[in-house]
Amino acid sequence: MGRAPGTEPTREPLRRRLVLLRHAKAEPPSDLPDEKRPLALRGRDQAAKVGVALVASGLVPDAVLVSGAVRTRQTWDLARKHLGDPPVAFTDELLGAMPRGVLALVRELDPATRTVLVIGHEPAMAGTAELLAGPGSEDGALAQVRVGVPTATYSVLEADVAWAEWDRKMARLTEVTRPA
């Protein structure tokens, strides 16, 4: 039996959201290798506040990519208390990554995933947001990522295409938030 005109099922948009989070405040450089630096006490508080803010903004991730550095892992451990238990991939590819390297990881994401949280480092997090931000982006957010973002700050980008199709200047940068 056919459908009456105008009653065809609507297709759900492909909207994908990418949340790029700079890790929370770390201890200052010391004799430890950079990737082993832990969060400072202030950073621990920041990370917990990020988790609360992401939930309040409806940005609970379906998947998470985390740099292999101690400070990014600790940021995730403290934020996740509020974000449930999505699949998490820890990758050293985010250590020292440039924006194109972050984009390459994004393009490999499972097509069914709608919201992804990436926890990494500067200048890659702001640089990736700037690389991807295209028409319709929020002016203030774009100005912020052009100069870099402080610790525990996240940028949100949206696009109505599959992850494999994400590319330069084709997402909307909707916000840059520092909840801590």
C-alpha positions in Angstrom: 0.0 0.0 0.0 1.3 3.4 -0.9 1.6 6.6 1.2 -0.6 9.6 0.8 1.3 12.6 -0.7 3.1 14.6 2.0 3.2 11.7 4.4 6.6 10.3 3.4 9.0 9.7 6.3 11.3 12.6 6.8 15.0 12.0 6.8 16.8 12.9 9.9 19.5 15.5 9.2 23.1 14.3 9.3 24.0 17.0 11.9 27.3 16.2 13.5 28.8 18.1 16.5 32.5 18.3 17.2 33.5 19.6 20.7 37.2 20.5 20.8 38.4 20.8 24.4 41.7 22.1 25.6 42.8 20.1 28.6 42.4 21.7 32.1 45.2 23.6 33.8 48.4 21.5 34.2 51.3 21.8 36.6 54.0 24.0 35.3 56.9 22.5 33.3 59.4 20.6 35.4 61.9 17.8 35.1 59.0 15.5 33.9 58.6 15.0 30.2 55.8 17.3 28.9 53.4 14.5 28.3 53.7 13.3 31.9 52.7 16.7 33.5 49.6 16.2 35.7 46.7 18.6 36.3 47.2 21.3 38.9 44.6 21.6 41.7 42.9 24.4 39.8 42.8 22.1 36.7 41.0 19.4 38.6 38.3 21.8 39.5 38.1 23.1 35.9 37.8 19.6 34.5 34.8 18.8 36.7 33.1 22.0 35.8 33.6 21.3 32.1 31.7 18.0 32.5 28.8 19.8 34.2 28.8 22.5 31.5 28.7 20.0 28.6 25.7 18.2 30.1 23.9 21.5 30.7 24.5 22.5 27.1 23.3 19.1 25.7 26.8 18.2 24.5 27.1 14.7 25.9 29.4 12.9 23.6 28.7 9.6 21.8 32.5 9.1 21.4 35.6 10.7 22.9 39.2 11.1 21.6 41.8 11.9 24.2 45.5 12.7 23.8 47.8 10.2 25.5 49.2 12.9 27.8 48.6 12.6 31.6 46.8 16.0 31.8 44.3 15.2 29.0 43.6 11.8 30.5 43.0 13.4 33.9 40.8 16.0 32.3 38.6 13.3 30.8 38.6 11.2 34.1 37.2 14.2 36.0 34.8 15.4 33.3 33.4 12.0 32.5 31.8 11.7 36.0 29.0 13.8 34.4 29.1 12.4 30.9 28.3 8.8 31.3 30.5 6.1 29.6 30.8 6.7 25.9 33.5 4.8 23.9 36.9 6.5 24.4 40.0 6.2 22.3 43.3 7.4 23.8 45.7 8.4 21.1 49.2 9.8 21.0 48.4 11.1 17.6 46.9 14.2 19.4 50.2 14.9 21.1 51.8 17.7 19.1 49.1 17.3 16.4 48.4 20.2 14.0 44.9 21.0 12.9 45.0 18.8 9.7 46.1 15.9 11.9 43.1 16.4 14.2 40.9 16.6 11.1 42.3 13.3 9.9 41.2 11.6 13.1 37.7 13.2 12.9 37.3 11.9 9.3 37.8 8.3 10.6 35.0 8.5 13.2 32.1 6.0 13.0 29.5 7.5 10.8 26.8 6.7 13.3 28.4 9.0 15.9 26.7 12.3 16.2 28.6 14.2 19.0 32.3 13.8 19.5 34.5 15.3 22.2 38.2 15.7 21.4 40.5 16.5 24.4 43.8 17.8 23.3 46.3 20.7 23.4 47.0 24.1 22.1 47.5 25.3 19.4 45.7 22.3 17.8 42.3 22.7 19.5 41.9 26.4 18.5 43.6 25.9 15.2 41.3 23.0 14.3 38.2 25.1 15.2 39.6 27.9 13.0 40.4 25.6 10.1 36.9 24.1 10.1 34.9 27.3 10.8 33.0 28.5 7.8 29.9 30.5 6.8 27.4 30.9 9.6 30.1 30.8 12.3 29.6 33.0 15.4 31.9 36.0 15.1 33.0 36.2 18.7 33.8 32.5 18.8 35.8 32.8 15.6 37.8 35.8 17.0 38.6 33.7 20.1 39.9 30.6 18.3 42.1 32.9 16.0 44.1 34.0 19.1 44.0 30.6 20.9 41.9 29.3 23.8 42.7 29.1 27.6 42.8 25.8 29.5 39.4 24.1 30.0 37.8 25.9 27.1 35.8 24.1 24.4 34.7 25.0 20.9 31.6 23.6 19.3 31.4 23.0 15.6 28.4 21.6 13.6 28.0 20.4 10.1 25.3 18.5 8.3 27.6 16.0 6.6 29.2 12.7 7.5 32.5 12.8 9.4 34.5 11.6 6.3 33.3 14.7 4.5 34.5 17.3 7.1 36.9 19.7 5.6 38.3 23.3 5.7 35.7 26.1 6.3 32.7 23.8 6.0 31.4 23.7 9.6 29.6 26.3 11.8 31.5 27.4 14.9 28.6 28.0 17.2 30.4 28.7 20.5 33.6 28.9 22.5 33.0 28.3 26.2 35.2 28.4 29.3 33.0 27.1 32.2 35.8 27.2 34.8 
